[in-house]
């Protein structure tokens, strides 16, 4: 039995070839009833294909401008890429008129032309994924490759609140298998993370998805904490990693001004009586020194002790470099 979608695409192909056809001609060509032609035309219009109907004895269906694209089939990876792009557009366009409605419409159209199994996975992505679209990326961002066969099932587990069995390889190459309740999936600083309750460590944990060897859904369900935000958790936990240097600096500028120069995902920033207090941890002071040099205001390094020396040395190098330049005439 020929599926309605196949018939609708056949109608579209006829209109693409001829541009204009009467309902009677379409019905005869495809050996279907005129009523079925109207139904397939409605299906195509619902997908956003511009088909108009001319009334009268010489009436016909006309394919409008923008309707010349052939029917498109997407692989699973292509569908994933399209969905993530639309989700990013949803966040970027939150303050733009009509953008949100257009994104939701595009997502709905994409779902309608997908196989049932893939449709559920894409819906899980749209409900479970949070994207960090900050324009200032971290110096620590080392993107890893996250396969769709890890991202998709974890997103599905978040949506359905189903526990997973996960094989994970840590940064030190230690391999573990654990039961994991994923509360959310987030993209932060070019890397994907799953955040939730780890039954092996008995507490909240985050896992980079490019280090997940395999993931499988179990029969157990869970209830995530009310209002849990995976991206907020990542921000707090990644800034508290046990890196080499504990850093604290008082910057004589307002918090909003400091945020224009510093990526807040790297350090904690908070108001201070002299301006803004920066604190956190880092593996290198080089980037921080260059960033602090941008401020045209007093700076009080608190820790580590060598930060003051590095700042002064940077200022001396800058002065020497400027004086060594020949005047441009």
C-alpha positions, 0 to 999 in steps of 0.5 A: 500500500502506497503511503500518504507521504509518498503520494504527497511527494508525487504531487509535489514532483508533478508541480515542480515539473510543470509548475501549474496543474489542475486537480483533475490532471493530477488525479488522473496522472496519479490515479487517485480521487480529486478529494485525495489531491486536495488532501495531499495539497493540504499536507504540502502546505502544512510543510510550508510549501507555497502552493496556491489554488486558482479558482474557476473552470480553468483553475489549477494548483500553482507552485509558488516561488521558493517551492522548487527545492526537491524533497529532502531526506536527512541522515540521523547526524544531519537531523541532529545538526539541524535540530541543534542549530534551531535550538541555538537560534531559539536562544540567540533570538529570544529577544527578537520579534517572531524568532521564537515562533519561527524556530518552533515552526521549523522544529515542528516541520522537521519532526513531521518528516522524520521516522518515528524513532528519530522524531522521538530522539530529536524531541528529547534533544529539544527538551533536555539540552541547554546550550551555553552561547557565551561569546567569550569562550574559555582559554581552557576549551579543548573541544572533544568529539561527541558521537550522536549515539551518546548524546541522543540516548542521554537526552532521551534519558533526561526527558523520560527520567530514566537511569542509565548504565554508562562506561566512562573513561576519565582524563587519567584514562581510568575506566569505570562503569556506573549507574547514572541519573542524568538531570540535564545535558549541556554544551559549555565552552565547546564541550558537551556534558551530562549532569546528574546523580552518580550511584558509583560516587553517591553524589552529583557529578558531571561527565564530558560526553566525548569520554563516554564509551557507551550508554544504555537506558535501564528500567529504573526511573528517577525524579530530578531536583526541582528547578535543576539547571545543568548549566548553572551546576557546570559553571560552579563546579568547573570554576572550583576545580583543584587547579594549580593557583588559587587567585584573588584580585580586587579590581577598581571597576564596577562589576558590569565593566569587569564583565566586558573584559573577563569571561565569567565562566572562568572565575567568580566575580562579585561586588566589592567595596573597592569595585569587583572581587575576582577569585577562583583557580587557574593552571596559568597566570599568563592569560589573567595578567594580559586580561588585567592589563586591559583595565584603566583602573587600580588593581590590587592582587591578593593572591598568589604573591607572584601575580604582582610581580608578573603584572609589573613585569608585563607593564615594564615589557609594554613600556620598553616595547613602546619606547623601542618603536620608531615614529611613523612619519 
